Amino acid sequence: MRERGRKKPAFFAVLILVASTALCGCSDNTGRGILKAGVRDDIMNFGYLNETTGKYYGLEIDIAAEMAERMGYAGVEYVTVTPDTRKDMLLDGEVDCIIATYSIAETREENFDFSDPYYTDSTVVVVEKSTLINSIEELRGLNIGTMAGSNASPLLATKLYELGIIGEEVISNTDTFTQYDGVSVTKAASYQELDVLLEQGLVDAACMDRCIAATYMDDDRKFLETNIAEQNYGVATQKDSVLSAEVSETIRQMLDDGTIDTMIDKWD
Amino acid sequence: MNREMKRKAVFMVAVGLIFLALLGALLFFMQTNLSLANQRESTHEKLVQMDEVIAQGQESKTQTTQSFDEIQQSKAASMAFIFQNGVMDDYSVANLQECKTLLDAENVYVLDRDGNILGSSADAVADFTLVRYNQLRDVFGKKPSSDAFEVETDRGRFRYYGYRIDDNTMAVLEKNPKELDELLASTSTWDTMLHTVTVGLNGFTFAVSDKDYTFLYYPDEALLGMDALSSGISVDALEDENYTWMEIAGQRFYCGVAHVEDADAYVICAVPEDEILSSRDITVMIILFTFFIVITLVITYAFFIMLQEKKKERRKLAGNVYYNFEVGRKIGTVAAVGLVCILLVTFYMQTLFALSQQSMSNSQHLSEVEREIQNYENERARITKQYNERYLNKAQIAAYILTKAPQLADREHLANLSALLGVNAVSVFDREGVQIATNSPYTEVTISDDPEDQSYDFQKLLVGMEYLIQEAQVNDLTEEYEQYIGVTLRDADGNADGFVQICVEPTLLEDVLASMDLNTILSGVRVGNSGIIFAIDSKSGEFAYYPTQRMIGREAASYGITENQQTDGYTGYLTINGSSYYASSLEIGANYIYIAVPSANVAGNRLPLTIASGIASLFALLIVFALLAFSKKEPEMVAEGKKGITNSPMVDVVMPDKTVKKAKSAASRWQNNVIAWQEKTPEQQIVTVLKMLLAILAFTICIGVLFQDRFFDSQSIFRFVLSGEWAHGVNIFAFTCSLMLICVGSVVTMIAQRILTLLARMMGAKGETICRLLHNFLKYISVLALLFYCLSLFGIDTATLLASAGILTLIVGLGAQTLVSDILAGLFIIFEGEFQVGDIVTIGDWRGTVVEIGIRTTKILDGSGNIKIISNSDVTGVVNMTREYSYAWIDVGIEYGESLERVESILEDEFPKIREHIPTIMDGPFYKGVVELGDNSVNIRVMALCAEGDRIQTERELNREMKLVFDRHKISIPYPQIVVNHPPEFKEATAWEKYKAERFAREQRDVAGNLIEDEEEDS
């Protein structure tokens, strides 16, 4: 009986969704149509686009596919999003949901609904070994690179503040550069650019999520031991949309029945 | 066949097919599992080996990088030395550029502590003040040098090396790591590590990155760097120690995966599906075919017996079950023999495939080793050259410094310099070859004038040679490996003014070269199935390498390896120290390298499979037997059919043991006609069935052999056996190859003979003769040729056999004369056309039809159906009686009193009737006139034309007819009688009769006149 009770809201959600899509006429397919999922195309094991085959693969791709199937969609259309664009694309309805190493953060929850976290990652600092930097304290006075629009910069600032490396004051702040009291942060337009900056020494360290950093690691680089923060990735949907509850429920189910664990294991 | 039988037949066929399918499924299943288990094991071993290979690769990568860095660091150090010791005074661009050239660097810099550039060989391009270059500032710490690091700049990728000049300045060397990359590429890339590795026969090893799932290495270059996941590999499969099927670019492989963490990669050993399955298919198919033959024979035999049985012998068993004695006894025998055959074939096939697979994998392995040794040879030369260049550069640096600053030529500075350069000693010699200064323990050395001496070579430097690199040699005093390199010093005018000599201890080179030693290489080779690899020196016959150290250098023969096993390309069993191995050899350099696998491990599968197929077949045969021999219904008693005399060529033959058997009659054996199926005994029918099945098999094998390129790839076992690339001798390959060749031979001969038979049918008797001779000839030739070839496969030297004490002598010695004369006579008979097949001849006192003229004998069928076999040389005095017509004639006596004319006129009327009565007469009868006016009678002759074969019978018929005619017309035939008194009353011929007789006699003369008369005289 409990099972049944739990399923009911979902059933209603489906009903409402069908009704609403029918009303607004934006569904171009019969039935549930195609789910447009915003995914990354540059993060190995999460969302990666093979340019020769045009196929995406990775954990998030699998989750999106499984989720869409459980929700009764005929298929998934993957749309590449970047940290810069993902917010707007979701707001504009260019994608139905975002499964793109998008971490759950309070600021984001104001704009979007998030599912339960399907993956927990940490934000880390990467340095070149030749800088001889061994701990986060040694970053004092240095220039740290982050990716513009990613959650890493605020988390970094918070952590550095907690550690007393920077003061409260923000001396200057532009889209590409922030000068804190003690440390400066350069915001790169893309991870590739950040990679180059780090390589050439134009930034002394780079702060990003571990799963992203994995793509750019080589023998000459290392992680600093102190983690900046834990990051919980969730599926984001438009605030209070019909899809939100459904996505949330599906992800919940997938977590409960171990599907996501299996997938993480697969892509590990 | 009645309806019930038909139903039973259909049922039995279905049962047979079901068993065939079941056995097939069982064998396929077992074989697949066993093959996979084996493959898994050998893949596992390969993966362990790969781990080592990769670890070695990693190590060699580290080592190569280290030695490269050491060289560059010593250059940075020499640069610092130059500035510390005032060889150069300032950091001017010119000076630094000279440094750059000398040190073979891309750029050199002099920096202060913060990274500000004090001098540089080129316009400053890198900002050394960045944290990124902190590593360089290490030089101001404990160590005067900094570890190497690489930066990818806008200008390209560079490695940086720093060395302290003084507390506030450092020398920095900027080096393009291209040379290092090349070195690494030749030693430790995935390509170099994996491209020589084979798994199984056609399998290979590839690597997939564990980061981005791209192919790091794949034999197909098109896939390099491509996405492995989109090529068909699933991510789930990529787990350490996972064995599974994978589909890569549309081809299926059985793969084993190992995750090499250090290299961030999955290493995958893949064996193509068809390699595992093709051998399975052929083996299982042949076993199944054997089973099929057996079960077909049992079933058909039972039916043949039941169809022909006369007495329905049944024993009633419990209930309503009847046991058919005859069927039970006979098919029981067939089934038992069949079961043994199945066991033998299974065991044989399994052995054959295991051995050939092992042979192929051994030779594959050996050629890998050969390639590896070859690679090492090249590598040796390359590495030696590379190290020499490096040492030379050190000597040049020393020479440069000492030319610029001769005042540094004292023990202290030289010791300093040699430490920086990483050499044992630096010595300076003047233009007389006398040592001026050195930091080595050997002082006051003078270059020797004796060409025998080690130092003599350096005389060349005094007369202007640029440099000299001596081979590394063992120092007599210290027994250490040392190498001397000299570079000429020049005065201001560019004339030779002594030289600088450095002494290096090439330990690194030594290590590298040692790792390329045969023993090291062979000890690194892993043979699957707990096999071993060893080497025997081809000249001395001693073990050049053996896994157990104490065996090395011992006589191989004394451990059981015979002389003829010590050859290139040996494949077969050999015994080492009492244990048996299955081995293959290959001559590489001065050694025979063997790969030997313990015999017991080679064909491990064969016993379980043989037993399984044996038990399964037994089970199937028992059921089939029961179904055939037992029946529920009481059989109807069939009235024994009367057996009339038929024209059947089948006759009963009483064997020596008094049993009666059916056999082909002698006359029919050489005939081309086929016995009608119904006339055959069940045994003959079953033999026919067996022959047909075997013919199908032989034909299939023949097709396989003839079109082997099309049906089998180059590494198939089928082709391996045919290729003859195994040691010739009494072994399973020779046996198999002989079998295959016999199949081909017999199929070809059979086809040729069939064609000949057809031709013979079309052509006349002459053609038939030739065809039969060719037929005969073909038989001998094919048997002889096959015999010789197969003997050679078994390792018997047929050439010697032929030439010397072999067959030829035997032939000549033991009545070859008759044989030869028989053959010659046979040829003459044919070519002179004395007679041919079908002729009726008389040879000696033997008259009959020629059935066959062979190479050695002629066979003649006489009127009573006997075959006379005459050696061709005995064929003399032949009377060939084959003509267009033969003449059957009879002489009839007429009483003197009878009117001859009356008789003649009667004959004219009667002749047509006689002809009608005797169908064999082809023309005639003819009246040939009066032969003789005998003592008691007037003898007239009547002749008719007929076939020679009918002649005698026709004569008898003629006699009979004449008697009847005479009786009818009251013409008496005289016979010896005593007439007491009986006056004759002779009738006068009428005038008409007279006229008629006159005409008739004349006509007859005319008609028969042209026929040969002398024949008649014979009688």
Interface residues (C-beta under 8 A of the other chain):
Chain A: M44 Y48 N50 T52 T53 K55 Y57 E128 K129 S130 T131 L132 I133 L142 V196 E199 Q200 G201 L202 D204 A214 T215 D220 K266 W267
Chain B: D127 L130 V131 R132 Y133 N134 Q135 D138 F149 E150 V151 E152 T153 D154 K211 D212 Y213 M226 D227 L229 S230 V235 D236
